Amino acid sequence: MIFCVGSCGAHNSVLLHKSIEARLQAAVSAVLPDANTASVLVRPCPDPKFGDYQTNALMALAKERKLNPRQLATDVLAKLDVSEWCEPVEIAGAGFLNFRLKTAAVANTLESAAKGEHLFFEKVAQPRTVVIDFSSPNVAKPMHVGHIRSTILGDSLARVLRLLGHRVITDNHIGDWGTQFGKLLVGWKTQLNRAALQADPIAEMERLYKAINAAGEADPAVLERARQELVKLQQGDEENLGIWREMIQLSEVQFTTIYNRLGIKFDYALGESFYNPFLKGVVQELRDKGIARESEGAIAVFSDGSLPPKQDPFLKQEDGEWKPNPALIQKSDGAANYATTDLATLAYRLETWHPAEIVYVTDGRQLLHFQQIFAIFKRWHPEAQTKLAHVWFGSILGEDGKPFKTRSGETVRLADLLDEAEERALKVVSEKNPELPEAQRREIARAVGLGAIKYADLVPNRQSDYIFSWDKMLALHGNTAPYLQYAYARISSIFRKGGVESGAAANTGGHVPVILAAPQETTLARHLLNFDFVLNAMADEYRPNFLCNYLYELAGHFAGFYENCPVLKAEPAERASRLVLCALTALVLKQGLEILGIETLEQM
């Protein structure tokens, strides 16, 4: 494809809704000079029969000023001229304004996209720095199916924010410190099988951990030894540090292999151990500021009474009354915990990267933990303007509705899951295209299998649990990655059959008039125009399912267009115009799937 994507066209007037919005804001200012017009926005109409775009902003402005909203809408309309893009604007209901685009204006926008001026979205006017904390596997343990949600969700959010022009810093907060290392050190020193370690380091370390864990349950002396080994590690014992570093190094090989397969990169992987030197200082500072205090030998943060009990994370309801629910930041034996590390991490990120926003992508079980961390931080640094967001998600369930496990009841390893996805996809590809060479079938199966897993994870509302079903996720019909990858490949085949390079539909940057005569052409064109809204909504609300559903609808509109509007057999002017529609649809599909971390294929 030879169109320029995204970055080449940040002109104010390229996107119709932005142009309409700017005129609308000017009209509101003319009627209400004191109004803050930043909230005066146009959005796609939920029901196309009312138009393409609408605004409900005038109702809020009227309410604030005790004005009649329909009268305000009438006054604004008198100052508003959008006739070059829209049919006459209509007032509806209690003061909505509905905008219906002229077909010529839609066609012009498609023509400018075909020339490479934009791809139906613009970079933000004011980029911000966003830190995204996601994935966070533990050293010496296999990455399992539970890691996939945080990893894939975090990666897609980083991709959309970068595409929109923000400065994104991704940080993989690896679990490389803590009590499990005491047990691992005892296992390493007493039961290590070097040959097994060489063959499969993660499996051997997992075996050691399980063996010592079981022994500790039967014999308190084993637990005491593990505690002593941990203390030696924390105090900087050379032998224990050496073993610990080897465990990290072996684990990183596993992490890197899986991230490379998934096409995921991190800017930083600062593990928990990185923050170790700061922990005592954090506890001391919280005590000095009166935020934390001693309680039964430990140090904890309690409610300060500034929030209503229902919103206070340091209170819990028991037997009809509110009881303290403190956040522990230092145990009675002087050891730090997750909360201490997370507070130190937060302070470090603010001082080092000065972000406008920090996003944590974890499962819903950590809701209370982050509510407490954010509340402590607000009391510790009341001057900080940084937005803190906990983007949480539900669980992956098996077809029986219980947490997804192997047949023997074990946790599903991520590497095994990815292998199985590729194998199952290979079976489907081989049935469909047995004539393709094996290497090509395997390459298609890799993109389809991994894409299917990612998409199945991103398409539900992230806060819902979802049922893991191979048949559903690998289906070529329905809201799946293979369906969207197939839609893209199908468009590529149109260009192959027509002997046209897909970019040449736009005369290699020349001017092809876009003709929108058939209703299916218009529907497809108007849907392309909404790409900008969807990308911004996904970024603002951290919800990739918005983009999944948009792409699924786009593929559906394309299918309707393709069935009703001949492309290669059309008259020359119509053929050229329809090839532009095909090429732009393919570009938006490709860009959309890329944000979800999913590859497209020219042939399936």
ROSE-101621 format. One record per residue (C-alpha): residue in three letters; x, z, y; residue number from 1. Coordinates in steps of 0.1 Angstrom, whole numbers, always signed. Example, Ala and Ser with C-alpha at 12.3 -4.5 7.8 and 13.67 -1.06 7.14 Angstrom:
<sites>
{'Ala',{+123,+78,-45},1}
{'Ser',{+137,+71,-11},2}
</sites>
This chain:
<sites>
{'Met',{+0,+0,+0},1}
{'Ile',{+14,-9,+34},2}
{'Phe',{-8,+11,+57},3}
{'Cys',{+8,+39,+76},4}
{'Val',{-8,+72,+67},5}
{'Gly',{-19,+100,+91},6}
{'Ser',{+11,+105,+113},7}
{'Cys',{+9,+72,+131},8}
{'Gly',{-23,+77,+149},9}
{'Ala',{-28,+109,+169},10}
{'His',{-46,+91,+198},11}
{'Asn',{-75,+111,+212},12}
{'Ser',{-100,+83,+209},13}
{'Val',{-92,+71,+174},14}
{'Leu',{-118,+94,+157},15}
{'Leu',{-154,+90,+167},16}
{'His',{-164,+126,+164},17}
{'Lys',{-135,+137,+185},18}
{'Ser',{-144,+113,+212},19}
{'Ile',{-181,+123,+211},20}
{'Glu',{-170,+160,+212},21}
{'Ala',{-148,+155,+242},22}
{'Arg',{-177,+138,+262},23}
{'Leu',{-201,+165,+250},24}
{'Gln',{-178,+193,+262},25}
{'Ala',{-174,+176,+296},26}
{'Ala',{-212,+173,+299},27}
{'Val',{-216,+211,+290},28}
{'Ser',{-190,+220,+317},29}
{'Ala',{-209,+199,+343},30}
{'Val',{-241,+219,+336},31}
{'Leu',{-225,+253,+329},32}
{'Pro',{-191,+254,+347},33}
{'Asp',{-184,+290,+333},34}
{'Ala',{-190,+281,+296},35}
{'Asn',{-162,+282,+271},36}
{'Thr',{-165,+247,+256},37}
{'Ala',{-141,+254,+227},38}
{'Ser',{-170,+263,+205},39}
{'Val',{-190,+231,+214},40}
{'Leu',{-183,+211,+183},41}
{'Val',{-200,+182,+165},42}
{'Arg',{-204,+183,+127},43}
{'Pro',{-217,+159,+101},44}
{'Cys',{-255,+161,+98},45}
{'Pro',{-265,+179,+66},46}
{'Asp',{-292,+153,+61},47}
{'Pro',{-283,+117,+70},48}
{'Lys',{-319,+109,+80},49}
{'Phe',{-313,+129,+112},50}
{'Gly',{-282,+110,+121},51}
{'Asp',{-244,+111,+115},52}
{'Tyr',{-234,+141,+136},53}
{'Gln',{-251,+170,+153},54}
{'Thr',{-243,+200,+174},55}
{'Asn',{-261,+234,+174},56}
{'Ala',{-237,+249,+200},57}
{'Leu',{-262,+246,+229},58}
{'Met',{-285,+272,+213},59}
{'Ala',{-258,+299,+214},60}
{'Leu',{-249,+290,+250},61}
{'Ala',{-286,+292,+260},62}
{'Lys',{-291,+325,+242},63}
{'Glu',{-261,+341,+260},64}
{'Arg',{-276,+331,+294},65}
{'Lys',{-313,+337,+285},66}
{'Leu',{-320,+300,+291},67}
{'Asn',{-345,+278,+273},68}
{'Pro',{-323,+259,+247},69}
{'Arg',{-343,+227,+247},70}
{'Gln',{-341,+226,+285},71}
{'Leu',{-304,+232,+284},72}
{'Ala',{-301,+203,+258},73}
{'Thr',{-321,+181,+282},74}
{'Asp',{-298,+190,+311},75}
{'Val',{-267,+183,+291},76}
{'Leu',{-281,+151,+278},77}
{'Ala',{-286,+139,+313},78}
{'Lys',{-248,+142,+319},79}
{'Leu',{-238,+128,+286},80}
{'Asp',{-228,+92,+280},81}
{'Val',{-218,+82,+245},82}
{'Ser',{-236,+49,+245},83}
{'Glu',{-205,+29,+235},84}
{'Trp',{-205,+47,+201},85}
{'Cys',{-240,+60,+195},86}
{'Glu',{-277,+51,+196},87}
{'Pro',{-297,+72,+221},88}
{'Val',{-290,+109,+213},89}
{'Glu',{-320,+129,+201},90}
{'Ile',{-329,+165,+208},91}
{'Ala',{-343,+182,+177},92}
{'Gly',{-358,+216,+168},93}
{'Ala',{-348,+244,+191},94}
{'Gly',{-320,+225,+208},95}
{'Phe',{-300,+205,+183},96}
{'Leu',{-284,+173,+195},97}
{'Asn',{-283,+145,+168},98}
{'Phe',{-259,+116,+171},99}
{'Arg',{-264,+83,+152},100}
{'Leu',{-234,+60,+152},101}
{'Lys',{-236,+23,+160},102}
{'Thr',{-225,+2,+131},103}
{'Ala',{-201,-16,+154},104}
{'Ala',{-184,+17,+163},105}
{'Val',{-180,+25,+126},106}
{'Ala',{-166,-10,+119},107}
{'Asn',{-141,-6,+148},108}
{'Thr',{-128,+27,+134},109}
{'Leu',{-123,+11,+100},110}
{'Glu',{-104,-18,+117},111}
{'Ser',{-81,+6,+135},112}
{'Ala',{-75,+24,+101},113}
{'Ala',{-67,-9,+85},114}
{'Lys',{-41,-16,+112},115}
{'Gly',{-24,+17,+102},116}
{'Glu',{-34,+36,+134},117}
{'His',{-49,+66,+114},118}
{'Leu',{-64,+75,+80},119}
{'Phe',{-96,+90,+93},120}
{'Phe',{-79,+123,+103},121}
{'Glu',{-56,+135,+131},122}
{'Lys',{-29,+161,+132},123}
{'Val',{-38,+193,+150},124}
{'Ala',{-31,+196,+187},125}
{'Gln',{-17,+231,+183},126}
{'Pro',{+3,+235,+151},127}
{'Arg',{+9,+271,+139},128}
{'Thr',{+33,+287,+115},129}
{'Val',{+17,+298,+82},130}
{'Val',{+33,+317,+54},131}
{'Ile',{+17,+313,+20},132}
{'Asp',{+25,+338,-7},133}
{'Phe',{+15,+324,-42},134}
{'Ser',{+23,+321,-79},135}
{'Ser',{+44,+353,-82},136}
{'Pro',{+53,+354,-119},137}
{'Asn',{+72,+383,-135},138}
{'Val',{+108,+381,-147},139}
{'Ala',{+113,+383,-185},140}
{'Lys',{+77,+374,-192},141}
{'Pro',{+62,+340,-201},142}
{'Met',{+41,+324,-174},143}
{'His',{+6,+323,-187},144}
{'Val',{-28,+307,-179},145}
{'Gly',{-35,+335,-154},146}
{'His',{-7,+322,-132},147}
{'Ile',{-22,+287,-129},148}
{'Arg',{-49,+296,-104},149}
{'Ser',{-26,+312,-78},150}
{'Thr',{+0,+285,-83},151}
{'Ile',{-23,+255,-79},152}
{'Leu',{-45,+269,-52},153}
{'Gly',{-15,+280,-31},154}
{'Asp',{+2,+246,-35},155}
{'Ser',{-29,+227,-24},156}
{'Leu',{-34,+249,+7},157}
{'Ala',{+3,+244,+16},158}
{'Arg',{-2,+206,+12},159}
{'Val',{-33,+203,+34},160}
{'Leu',{-18,+225,+62},161}
{'Arg',{+14,+205,+62},162}
{'Leu',{-6,+172,+63},163}
{'Leu',{-25,+185,+94},164}
{'Gly',{+8,+192,+111},165}
{'His',{+13,+230,+107},166}
{'Arg',{+46,+245,+99},167}
{'Val',{+42,+260,+64},168}
{'Ile',{+66,+284,+47},169}
{'Thr',{+59,+289,+10},170}
{'Asp',{+73,+321,-6},171}
{'Asn',{+72,+329,-43},172}
{'His',{+72,+367,-44},173}
{'Ile',{+86,+371,-79},174}
{'Gly',{+82,+404,-99},175}
{'Asp',{+119,+412,-105},176}
{'Trp',{+119,+449,-100},177}
{'Gly',{+100,+479,-114},178}
{'Thr',{+93,+501,-144},179}
{'Gln',{+93,+473,-170},180}
{'Phe',{+131,+469,-166},181}
{'Gly',{+138,+504,-179},182}
{'Lys',{+122,+494,-212},183}
{'Leu',{+138,+460,-212},184}
{'Leu',{+173,+475,-207},185}
{'Val',{+168,+499,-236},186}
{'Gly',{+157,+469,-258},187}
{'Trp',{+186,+448,-246},188}
{'Lys',{+211,+475,-254},189}
{'Thr',{+197,+484,-288},190}
{'Gln',{+179,+455,-304},191}
{'Leu',{+190,+422,-287},192}
{'Asn',{+193,+392,-309},193}
{'Arg',{+218,+369,-291},194}
{'Ala',{+209,+338,-312},195}
{'Ala',{+172,+342,-304},196}
{'Leu',{+180,+348,-267},197}
{'Gln',{+198,+315,-267},198}
{'Ala',{+170,+296,-285},199}
{'Asp',{+141,+310,-265},200}
{'Pro',{+151,+336,-239},201}
{'Ile',{+116,+344,-227},202}
{'Ala',{+103,+350,-262},203}
{'Glu',{+132,+373,-270},204}
{'Met',{+128,+393,-238},205}
{'Glu',{+91,+396,-245},206}
{'Arg',{+98,+408,-281},207}
{'Leu',{+122,+435,-267},208}
{'Tyr',{+97,+447,-242},209}
{'Lys',{+69,+449,-268},210}
{'Ala',{+92,+467,-293},211}
{'Ile',{+103,+494,-269},212}
{'Asn',{+68,+498,-255},213}
{'Ala',{+55,+505,-290},214}
{'Ala',{+84,+528,-298},215}
{'Gly',{+77,+547,-265},216}
{'Glu',{+41,+554,-275},217}
{'Ala',{+53,+570,-307},218}
{'Asp',{+84,+588,-293},219}
{'Pro',{+86,+603,-258},220}
{'Ala',{+124,+603,-260},221}
{'Val',{+123,+565,-259},222}
{'Leu',{+103,+566,-227},223}
{'Glu',{+128,+591,-212},224}
{'Arg',{+157,+568,-220},225}
{'Ala',{+139,+539,-204},226}
{'Arg',{+133,+560,-173},227}
{'Gln',{+170,+569,-172},228}
{'Glu',{+181,+533,-176},229}
{'Leu',{+158,+523,-147},230}
{'Val',{+172,+551,-125},231}
{'Lys',{+208,+538,-133},232}
{'Leu',{+196,+502,-123},233}
{'Gln',{+181,+514,-91},234}
{'Gln',{+213,+534,-82},235}
{'Gly',{+234,+503,-87},236}
{'Asp',{+250,+508,-121},237}
{'Glu',{+272,+477,-127},238}
{'Glu',{+263,+472,-164},239}
{'Asn',{+226,+475,-158},240}
{'Leu',{+227,+452,-128},241}
{'Gly',{+246,+426,-148},242}
{'Ile',{+220,+426,-176},243}
{'Trp',{+192,+425,-149},244}
{'Arg',{+208,+395,-132},245}
{'Glu',{+210,+377,-166},246}
{'Met',{+173,+384,-172},247}
{'Ile',{+165,+369,-138},248}
{'Gln',{+186,+338,-144},249}
{'Leu',{+171,+331,-178},250}
{'Ser',{+136,+336,-163},251}
{'Glu',{+143,+312,-134},252}
{'Val',{+150,+284,-158},253}
{'Gln',{+115,+288,-172},254}
{'Phe',{+99,+290,-138},255}
{'Thr',{+118,+259,-126},256}
{'Thr',{+108,+239,-156},257}
{'Ile',{+71,+247,-152},258}
{'Tyr',{+71,+242,-114},259}
{'Asn',{+89,+208,-118},260}
{'Arg',{+63,+197,-143},261}
{'Leu',{+35,+207,-119},262}
{'Gly',{+53,+190,-89},263}
{'Ile',{+54,+223,-70},264}
{'Lys',{+83,+234,-47},265}
{'Phe',{+88,+267,-28},266}
{'Asp',{+108,+272,+4},267}
{'Tyr',{+117,+307,-7},268}
{'Ala',{+115,+328,-38},269}
{'Leu',{+123,+363,-24},270}
{'Gly',{+116,+387,-53},271}
{'Glu',{+105,+423,-50},272}
{'Ser',{+142,+434,-54},273}
{'Phe',{+151,+416,-21},274}
{'Tyr',{+130,+443,-2},275}
{'Asn',{+146,+473,-20},276}
{'Pro',{+169,+482,+9},277}
{'Phe',{+140,+484,+33},278}
{'Leu',{+116,+507,+13},279}
{'Lys',{+129,+541,+24},280}
{'Gly',{+128,+530,+60},281}
{'Val',{+92,+519,+57},282}
{'Val',{+81,+552,+42},283}
{'Gln',{+100,+571,+69},284}
{'Glu',{+85,+551,+98},285}
{'Leu',{+50,+555,+85},286}
{'Arg',{+55,+593,+83},287}
{'Asp',{+71,+594,+117},288}
{'Lys',{+41,+576,+132},289}
{'Gly',{+17,+600,+115},290}
{'Ile',{+2,+571,+94},291}
{'Ala',{+14,+585,+61},292}
{'Arg',{+16,+622,+49},293}
{'Glu',{+26,+642,+19},294}
{'Ser',{+0,+649,-7},295}
{'Glu',{+7,+666,-40},296}
{'Gly',{+44,+657,-38},297}
{'Ala',{+37,+620,-31},298}
{'Ile',{+34,+602,+2},299}
{'Ala',{+1,+585,+9},300}
{'Val',{-20,+570,+37},301}
{'Phe',{-55,+584,+42},302}
{'Ser',{-85,+573,+63},303}
{'Asp',{-81,+578,+100},304}
{'Gly',{-119,+577,+106},305}
{'Ser',{-117,+546,+128},306}
{'Leu',{-139,+525,+105},307}
{'Pro',{-175,+530,+93},308}
{'Pro',{-172,+544,+57},309}
{'Lys',{-186,+513,+41},310}
{'Gln',{-157,+492,+56},311}
{'Asp',{-130,+519,+51},312}
{'Pro',{-107,+510,+22},313}
{'Phe',{-94,+546,+22},314}
{'Leu',{-128,+560,+12},315}
{'Lys',{-148,+556,-19},316}
{'Gln',{-183,+567,-28},317}
{'Glu',{-187,+592,-56},318}
{'Asp',{-219,+611,-64},319}
{'Gly',{-235,+600,-32},320}
{'Glu',{-207,+612,-9},321}
{'Trp',{-176,+596,+6},322}
{'Lys',{-143,+609,-9},323}
{'Pro',{-107,+601,+0},324}
{'Asn',{-92,+570,-16},325}
{'Pro',{-56,+571,-3},326}
{'Ala',{-30,+544,-7},327}
{'Leu',{+1,+557,-24},328}
{'Ile',{+33,+545,-8},329}
{'Gln',{+58,+568,-26},330}
{'Lys',{+53,+585,-59},331}
{'Ser',{+60,+622,-65},332}
{'Asp',{+94,+613,-82},333}
{'Gly',{+105,+595,-50},334}
{'Ala',{+99,+560,-64},335}
{'Ala',{+84,+532,-43},336}
{'Asn',{+55,+510,-56},337}
{'Tyr',{+37,+477,-49},338}
{'Ala',{+22,+490,-17},339}
{'Thr',{+57,+500,-3},340}
{'Thr',{+72,+466,-13},341}
{'Asp',{+42,+446,+2},342}
{'Leu',{+45,+465,+35},343}
{'Ala',{+82,+458,+37},344}
{'Thr',{+76,+422,+28},345}
{'Leu',{+50,+419,+56},346}
{'Ala',{+74,+434,+82},347}
{'Tyr',{+102,+411,+71},348}
{'Arg',{+81,+380,+73},349}
{'Leu',{+69,+388,+108},350}
{'Glu',{+104,+395,+121},351}
{'Thr',{+120,+365,+103},352}
{'Trp',{+94,+337,+106},353}
{'His',{+70,+349,+134},354}
{'Pro',{+40,+334,+116},355}
{'Ala',{+5,+331,+132},356}
{'Glu',{-9,+336,+98},357}
{'Ile',{+1,+350,+64},358}
{'Val',{-20,+340,+33},359}
{'Tyr',{-19,+358,+0},360}
{'Val',{-32,+339,-30},361}
{'Thr',{-40,+364,-58},362}
{'Asp',{-69,+373,-82},363}
{'Gly',{-99,+393,-71},364}
{'Arg',{-87,+425,-88},365}
{'Gln',{-63,+429,-59},366}
{'Leu',{-90,+430,-32},367}
{'Leu',{-87,+468,-25},368}
{'His',{-49,+467,-26},369}
{'Phe',{-48,+440,+2},370}
{'Gln',{-76,+457,+22},371}
{'Gln',{-54,+488,+23},372}
{'Ile',{-22,+470,+30},373}
{'Phe',{-38,+450,+59},374}
{'Ala',{-54,+482,+73},375}
{'Ile',{-21,+502,+71},376}
{'Phe',{-3,+473,+88},377}
{'Lys',{-28,+472,+117},378}
{'Arg',{-21,+509,+123},379}
{'Trp',{+17,+505,+119},380}
{'His',{+19,+474,+142},381}
{'Pro',{-12,+474,+164},382}
{'Glu',{+5,+448,+187},383}
{'Ala',{+9,+422,+159},384}
{'Gln',{-14,+391,+165},385}
{'Thr',{-8,+376,+131},386}
{'Lys',{-39,+368,+110},387}
{'Leu',{-36,+382,+75},388}
{'Ala',{-58,+365,+48},389}
{'His',{-63,+375,+12},390}
{'Val',{-74,+343,-6},391}
{'Trp',{-87,+356,-39},392}
{'Phe',{-101,+339,-69},393}
{'Gly',{-121,+346,-101},394}
{'Ser',{-110,+345,-138},395}
{'Ile',{-106,+317,-163},396}
{'Leu',{-130,+322,-192},397}
{'Gly',{-131,+307,-227},398}
{'Glu',{-162,+288,-240},399}
{'Asp',{-174,+322,-253},400}
{'Gly',{-176,+335,-217},401}
{'Lys',{-148,+360,-223},402}
{'Pro',{-112,+359,-208},403}
{'Phe',{-95,+327,-220},404}
{'Lys',{-71,+336,-250},405}
{'Thr',{-56,+318,-280},406}
{'Arg',{-74,+319,-313},407}
{'Ser',{-53,+349,-324},408}
{'Gly',{-63,+368,-292},409}
{'Glu',{-29,+363,-274},410}
{'Thr',{-26,+353,-237},411}
{'Val',{-23,+315,-234},412}
{'Arg',{+12,+305,-223},413}
{'Leu',{+13,+280,-194},414}
{'Ala',{+38,+257,-210},415}
{'Asp',{+17,+255,-242},416}
{'Leu',{-14,+247,-221},417}
{'Leu',{+4,+219,-202},418}
{'Asp',{+17,+205,-235},419}
{'Glu',{-18,+205,-250},420}
{'Ala',{-33,+188,-219},421}
{'Glu',{-8,+159,-222},422}
{'Glu',{-14,+156,-260},423}
{'Arg',{-52,+155,-256},424}
{'Ala',{-49,+130,-227},425}
{'Leu',{-26,+108,-248},426}
{'Lys',{-53,+107,-275},427}
{'Val',{-79,+95,-250},428}
{'Val',{-55,+70,-234},429}
{'Ser',{-45,+56,-269},430}
{'Glu',{-82,+51,-278},431}
{'Lys',{-89,+33,-246},432}
{'Asn',{-57,+12,-243},433}
{'Pro',{-40,+9,-277},434}
{'Glu',{-22,-22,-266},435}
{'Leu',{-1,-4,-239},436}
{'Pro',{+35,+5,-249},437}
{'Glu',{+39,+41,-260},438}
{'Ala',{+61,+51,-230},439}
{'Gln',{+35,+38,-206},440}
{'Arg',{+7,+56,-225},441}
{'Arg',{+27,+89,-224},442}
{'Glu',{+33,+85,-186},443}
{'Ile',{-5,+79,-180},444}
{'Ala',{-13,+109,-203},445}
{'Arg',{+11,+131,-184},446}
{'Ala',{-6,+123,-150},447}
{'Val',{-41,+125,-165},448}
{'Gly',{-35,+157,-185},449}
{'Leu',{-19,+177,-157},450}
{'Gly',{-43,+163,-131},451}
{'Ala',{-73,+174,-153},452}
{'Ile',{-60,+210,-155},453}
{'Lys',{-54,+212,-117},454}
{'Tyr',{-87,+197,-107},455}
{'Ala',{-107,+218,-132},456}
{'Asp',{-91,+248,-114},457}
{'Leu',{-98,+236,-79},458}
{'Val',{-133,+221,-82},459}
{'Pro',{-153,+254,-86},460}
{'Asn',{-158,+278,-57},461}
{'Arg',{-125,+298,-61},462}
{'Gln',{-143,+331,-61},463}
{'Ser',{-163,+322,-92},464}
{'Asp',{-151,+326,-127},465}
{'Tyr',{-150,+293,-145},466}
{'Ile',{-152,+283,-182},467}
{'Phe',{-122,+264,-195},468}
{'Ser',{-134,+233,-214},469}
{'Trp',{-110,+205,-225},470}
{'Asp',{-139,+181,-231},471}
{'Lys',{-153,+186,-196},472}
{'Met',{-120,+184,-178},473}
{'Leu',{-107,+153,-195},474}
{'Ala',{-141,+134,-193},475}
{'Leu',{-140,+100,-175},476}
{'His',{-174,+108,-161},477}
{'Gly',{-186,+136,-138},478}
{'Asn',{-166,+155,-112},479}
{'Thr',{-132,+154,-129},480}
{'Ala',{-97,+143,-121},481}
{'Pro',{-97,+115,-147},482}
{'Tyr',{-129,+101,-131},483}
{'Leu',{-112,+100,-96},484}
{'Gln',{-79,+87,-110},485}
{'Tyr',{-99,+60,-128},486}
{'Ala',{-118,+51,-96},487}
{'Tyr',{-84,+46,-79},488}
{'Ala',{-70,+25,-108},489}
{'Arg',{-102,+4,-107},490}
{'Ile',{-97,-4,-70},491}
{'Ser',{-61,-14,-78},492}
{'Ser',{-73,-37,-105},493}
{'Ile',{-95,-56,-79},494}
{'Phe',{-64,-64,-60},495}
{'Arg',{-45,-75,-91},496}
{'Lys',{-74,-98,-102},497}
{'Gly',{-76,-113,-67},498}
{'Gly',{-39,-118,-65},499}
{'Val',{-38,-98,-33},500}
{'Glu',{-15,-70,-24},501}
{'Ser',{-37,-40,-16},502}
{'Gly',{-22,-37,+19},503}
{'Ala',{-27,-74,+25},504}
{'Ala',{-64,-68,+28},505}
{'Ala',{-56,-59,+64},506}
{'Asn',{-36,-91,+69},507}
{'Thr',{-4,-70,+68},508}
{'Gly',{-15,-52,+99},509}
{'Gly',{-33,-82,+115},510}
{'His',{-70,-81,+125},511}
{'Val',{-97,-84,+98},512}
{'Pro',{-132,-80,+113},513}
{'Val',{-151,-54,+92},514}
{'Ile',{-186,-65,+85},515}
{'Leu',{-211,-37,+75},516}
{'Ala',{-242,-56,+65},517}
{'Ala',{-253,-41,+32},518}
{'Pro',{-265,-5,+31},519}
{'Gln',{-239,+4,+5},520}
{'Glu',{-211,-8,+28},521}
{'Thr',{-224,+13,+56},522}
{'Thr',{-228,+44,+34},523}
{'Leu',{-192,+41,+21},524}
{'Ala',{-178,+35,+56},525}
{'Arg',{-196,+65,+71},526}
{'His',{-183,+87,+43},527}
{'Leu',{-147,+77,+50},528}
{'Leu',{-152,+88,+86},529}
{'Asn',{-158,+124,+74},530}
{'Phe',{-123,+129,+59},531}
{'Asp',{-111,+147,+90},532}
{'Phe',{-139,+173,+88},533}
{'Val',{-132,+180,+52},534}
{'Leu',{-95,+185,+55},535}
{'Asn',{-100,+209,+84},536}
{'Ala',{-127,+228,+66},537}
{'Met',{-105,+231,+35},538}
{'Ala',{-76,+244,+56},539}
{'Asp',{-97,+269,+77},540}
{'Glu',{-116,+284,+48},541}
{'Tyr',{-89,+280,+21},542}
{'Arg',{-114,+261,-2},543}
{'Pro',{-100,+230,-20},544}
{'Asn',{-134,+225,-37},545}
{'Phe',{-146,+210,-3},546}
{'Leu',{-121,+182,-8},547}
{'Cys',{-129,+178,-45},548}
{'Asn',{-166,+173,-38},549}
{'Tyr',{-158,+149,-9},550}
{'Leu',{-136,+128,-32},551}
{'Tyr',{-162,+128,-60},552}
{'Glu',{-189,+116,-35},553}
{'Leu',{-165,+90,-22},554}
{'Ala',{-159,+76,-57},555}
{'Gly',{-197,+76,-62},556}
{'His',{-203,+57,-29},557}
{'Phe',{-176,+32,-39},558}
{'Ala',{-192,+26,-73},559}
{'Gly',{-226,+19,-55},560}
{'Phe',{-208,-5,-32},561}
{'Tyr',{-189,-23,-60},562}
{'Glu',{-220,-27,-81},563}
{'Asn',{-241,-42,-52},564}
{'Cys',{-215,-60,-31},565}
{'Pro',{-194,-87,-48},566}
{'Val',{-158,-85,-35},567}
{'Leu',{-137,-113,-49},568}
{'Lys',{-166,-138,-52},569}
{'Ala',{-179,-132,-17},570}
{'Glu',{-176,-157,+12},571}
{'Pro',{-141,-156,+28},572}
{'Ala',{-150,-134,+59},573}
{'Glu',{-171,-110,+37},574}
{'Arg',{-144,-110,+10},575}
{'Ala',{-117,-100,+35},576}
{'Ser',{-139,-73,+50},577}
{'Arg',{-148,-59,+16},578}
{'Leu',{-111,-59,+5},579}
{'Val',{-105,-37,+36},580}
{'Leu',{-132,-13,+25},581}
{'Cys',{-116,-12,-10},582}
{'Ala',{-81,-6,+4},583}
{'Leu',{-92,+22,+27},584}
{'Thr',{-112,+39,-1},585}
{'Ala',{-81,+38,-23},586}
{'Leu',{-59,+52,+4},587}
{'Val',{-82,+81,+11},588}
{'Leu',{-86,+88,-27},589}
{'Lys',{-48,+87,-30},590}
{'Gln',{-42,+110,+0},591}
{'Gly',{-69,+134,-11},592}
{'Leu',{-56,+137,-47},593}
{'Glu',{-21,+141,-34},594}
{'Ile',{-33,+172,-14},595}
{'Leu',{-47,+186,-47},596}
{'Gly',{-13,+179,-63},597}
{'Ile',{-27,+151,-85},598}
{'Glu',{-10,+118,-91},599}
{'Thr',{-27,+84,-89},600}
{'Leu',{-22,+55,-113},601}
{'Glu',{-23,+18,-107},602}
{'Gln',{-35,+13,-143},603}
{'Met',{-53,+36,-168},604}
</sites>
